[in-house]
């Protein structure tokens, strides 16, 4: 699912790779995160702004279950509890937190679905 929401971490470069813009590149030595300019990288956006605990975690679990392994999901939330709840859920569910930052009171999380436990 392509992401065109203005809350996205995606930048305005000619490709849609979100890892081209520091400081969110998780590991620039890892080939999976190198921008090839192909524009094929899609990020599934889950907008949880205005939703409060436990809804962002519940939505994250529901949405990531819809994705293929290794797909990337961006979750955006403004609930202060999300700053701790989402990273805890990611770890417990066996997924990978690629990036996290706070922008204008919103938490942005890039999460990669892995073959871990059922979320």
C-alpha positions, -999 to +999 in steps of 0.1 A: +000+000+000+016+033-011+018+061+014+010+096+004+001+110+038+019+142+049+027+126+083+050+101+066+087+099+072+092+095+035+112+124+021+109+144-011+138+128-030+132+114-064+129+079-049+105+070-022+131+054+000+127+067+036+163+057+045+178+084+023+171+111+049+191+110+081+186+104+110+163+075+102+186+053+083+189+022+105+221+009+091+236+024+059+259-006+055+230-030+052+221-035+015+184-038+024+184-001+033+204+012+004+184+034-019+185+020-054+163+047-068+138+021-081+110+036-061+097+001-053+098+005-015+063+008-001+055+016+035+021+007+050+009+037+070-011+032+102-024+066+114-033+064+151-033+102+158-062+109+182-063+073+194-053+064+229-040+034+248-045+005+241-058+013+206-024+022+188-010-012+199-042-030+189-042-013+155-004-020+150-011-057+156-040-059+133-023-040+105+011-059+106-008-092+104-020-080+069+016-075+057+041-099+041+073-108+061+099-081+058+073-055+048+076-021+065+049-003+084+049+033+096+028+039+127+020+075+137+005+083+171+002+112+194-007+093+226+022+099+250+020+063+261+028+052+225+064+063+230+069+032+253+040+010+243+049+006+206+086-003+211+076-028+238+050-044+215+074-046+186+100-064+207+074-088+223+059-096+189+093-104+174+094-076+148+121-050+142+119-013+151+139+004+123+134+040+134+116+061+159+113+098+163+090+125+176+079+153+154+056+181+166+041+159+193+036+129+171+055+097+174+067+081+142+077+044+142+091+024+113+085-013+120+096-042+099+076-073+101+097-104+107+090-141+109+088-138+147+060-149+169+024-142+160+018-106+170 
